[in-house]
Amino acid sequence: MKVQGKTNRKDLDMKRKLLLITVLTLVSMILTSCWDAVELKDRLILSGFAMDRGNAKGVYEFSFQGVVSNEVSGSRKIGSTPSFVFSDQGRTLQEVVSKMSQKIPRRSSCSHAEVVIISEDLARDVGIGRFIDLIERDPETRITMQILIARGSKARDVLAITSPVSPITANNIAEKVRFASKQYSHNFSSEVDETIRGMIVPGGGPTISGVVIKGDKSAGKERENTESSYVSAYTKLDGMAMFKGDKLVGWMEGDEPLGLAIIKNRSMKSMVNLSCHIDPAEVVGIEAYFYKSSIKASVVDGVPHFHIDVKQEGTINEVTCPLKLDEGEVVEIYERTWSEKTKEIVMSAVTAAQKAGTDVLGFGYVLEKNRSPEYKQWEDSDDWSEKFSQSKVEVDVKTVIMNTLTRTNPYSSGGED
């Protein structure tokens, strides 16, 4: 009986091992299969999208920038442009993508696209919501793509301008947004997910960087534009578009976007020129490398009141007038002057938003955090935009100039450093 029991256990162990081997074999067959694989030679990598009006109501022109992989990397270059733009019209993005198979023998791949450019008139009259919906719904697209608004030209033309800095126009524009947000703070990124969150803010909307074409638009589309010391055309970031819901309602220009960045704590670095107190025609250049703002809110007699506190730090990095910066009171003068300048910049952003009637500054969010019953009432009755435009705003700025870099007194002061 003992021998028989051992034999049964051995048979049972053997059956378990065979079953395990069978299961592992089947699983490995599933894991290594590629039922939906597409060969690289059959793919067309898209780097960016552009959206314009079509020839009929409800019809839109969708443009795509495709990458010529041989011209970007590898040794099989033939001297053609590294990217190209192709367009078609339809009611939906996927309709146009499908129709592209009649023109280009490749399957379009959207997973590497970096920018979406929408024309200004389309954003103002139709809105961007339906186009953002198309992009977000596609499982291949990235919600980290940059959204931009084309000013004064078709979005398709912006996507076609070549650049000697980056062979792919869409990548070049995306890099400009990222770099400008770190160095100048007059523009900052507006990704798909952030834009969606902005569109659902009561009484407000997202803010999106504008982009313009400078120079000869026709010549800028040619390969020769990348081979000359003086380029014929280039793309430039210009202003911040203000939206109410998903429709464009106004622009912030000049230093107004910097004020917006300061209020929203999006400013990382900037340059400010202050008039010299000895000779107003000369300047003292300030490199600002720290901004921090906080907002307090209250409601007084039915009117919203907001108090913005700003802390800023920077260095004096350029002086064109004869100042003795080693005298403490001189630095204090420019701390006060810079504070007043920043106050003006912040208030200019507030005025622009109130004039446009859209709370792109996030003031309503501050009242909501304070559990303001008045704000809840305004939000429910869609009155917040009007109340926001009538709100009272005060700004206080505290400034510290840390140093004057590696030199104290300028040579024009006539004194030793």
Summary of the structure (lengths in Angstrom):
residues: 417
radius of gyration: 28.9
end to end distance: 104.8
largest distance: 112.8
contacts: 1337
relative contact order: 0.09
helix: 39%
strand: 29%
